Amino acid sequence: MSLLTPLAPTSTLSNNLIIYSSGSIPIIAKELNLKQTVLGGQSFRWIEHNLNEFVGVLGQYVVRLQHQNDNLRYTFFTNSEYEKTFSNDNDRRVETALILHNYFQLTIKLCETFEKWCKIDSRFRKGQIPIGVRILAQQPLENLISFLCSSNNNIQRISKMIKILCEEYGRKIGTLNGMTYYQFPTLDELDRSDLEIRLRELNFGYRARYIKEAVKYIKYTADGGMLFFDRLKTLSTGEARNQLANMMGVSRKIADCVLLMSLGKQDVVPIDTHMYTFAMTYYGLNNENTKKQTLNTLNYNGISSFFEQLWQPLSGWAQAAAFSNEPYSSTNPRDSLQSSMSSLKRSISNDILSEKLFKAIDENNQCQSIKITITLDKLNQKKILTIQPTKEPSKRPRRNVKPIVRF
């Protein structure tokens, strides 16, 4: 018996929009937390239309998803002009199910990895971090431009900008329940002499130039156009990151988002100002001058390396899960310090790059001094962090810290 079962159509469609395929994929909630995955700041094209019903765009399809009774129920809609010819409905269901398998990376067994995280990080073990948050495998051009729009921005406004970009330059798919959907524009559709001017008129601000320069770089400077991204997948993480950083406006954080979400570099941990605060608050990576510090190259490298070492394997997935629960957190625990120390200790047989003294808050809300040492493994050029308590007494008084608030 097939695991894919058809769903009855219940939506109001425009004249040119048709139901291409519908079905369901069996998957338990512990393997897929649908809401926190699609609305967690990875992709900016999903909308919750009804309770636990999400609509977004994947390629030429408008996709409606629901997770009910341990099944991911889906319907794919498309423009009648794009309709492919398959021998039967089952072939269509197989095709669309495969699209979702790839998009949600369902070959990765998240429960097994989550159990490993629980052993090394008490915040996972105590249920303070949700299970089922998956990394979406996104199209690299859409992912890159989305995060170029994320600079000094929030999720709501990024989503609005991507919607405007698609309406201006993408191909129309059709209207579902009164909302019109468009494909994300191709490289050729964005390669226009007036792109920056028009995007500035549409209130993209300085990001308009970043998008224009990214399009020019990929199409004319990087040999092969979109094949540029395929080549990056074959490079090491560091080499691929350097290639992305050649584009104007691509910061370390933006490059890391593309590496993690589009190029299969599953252990990359992107750090932004929210994640920086998260690291300071929950993992003791703070010092006496934290309030005066901003995220910079040095502390970005240190924090990212810390979590990449702590959360192996699939460190980038752990970061997505750990951060996804922050807007809903009502407590401010100071956990994970001891587990972090024991998990990250390494023998120091290499050249020391830097040492920093931090103030950590233990589970009793008491100050404790720790020293973090960053070393370089000469064999594979990876940064290794070592954490150890120091004997320096802390004079910092007990205090309560408010939970993080982020967009």
Sequence and secondary structure as in RCSB ss.txt:
>XXXX:A:sequence
MSLLTPLAPTSTLSNNLIIYSSGSIPIIAKELNLKQTVLGGQSFRWIEHNLNEFVGVLGQYVVRLQHQNDNLRYT
FFTNSEYEKTFSNDNDRRVETALILHNYFQLTIKLCETFEKWCKIDSRFRKGQIPIGVRILAQQPLENLISFLCS
SNNNIQRISKMIKILCEEYGRKIGTLNGMTYYQFPTLDELDRSDLEIRLRELNFGYRARYIKEAVKYIKYTADGG
MLFFDRLKTLSTGEARNQLANMMGVSRKIADCVLLMSLGKQDVVPIDTHMYTFAMTYYGLNNENTKKQTLNTLNY
NGISSFFEQLWQPLSGWAQAAAFSNEPYSSTNPRDSLQSSMSSLKRSISNDILSEKLFKAIDENNQCQSIKITIT
LDKLNQKKILTIQPTKEPSKRPRRNVKPIVRF
>XXXX:A:secstr
  S         B TTEEEEEEEEEE  TTT  HHHHHSSSS S  EEEETTEEEEEETTEEEEEEEETTEEEEE
EEEEGGG    SSHHHHHHHHHHHHHHHTTTTS HHHHHHHHHHH HHHHTT S S        HHHHHHHHHTT
TT  HHHHHHHHHHHHHHHS EEEEETTEEEE    HHHH  TTHHHHHHHTT TTHHHHHHHHHHIIIIISTTT
THHHHHHHHS HHHHHHHHTTSTT  HHHHHHHHHHHS  TT     HHHHHHHHHHS  B TTGGG    HHHH
HHHHHHHHHHT SSHHHHHHHHHHTGGG        HHHHHHHH     S EEEEEEEEEE TTS EEEEEEEEE
EETTTTEEEEEEEE S                
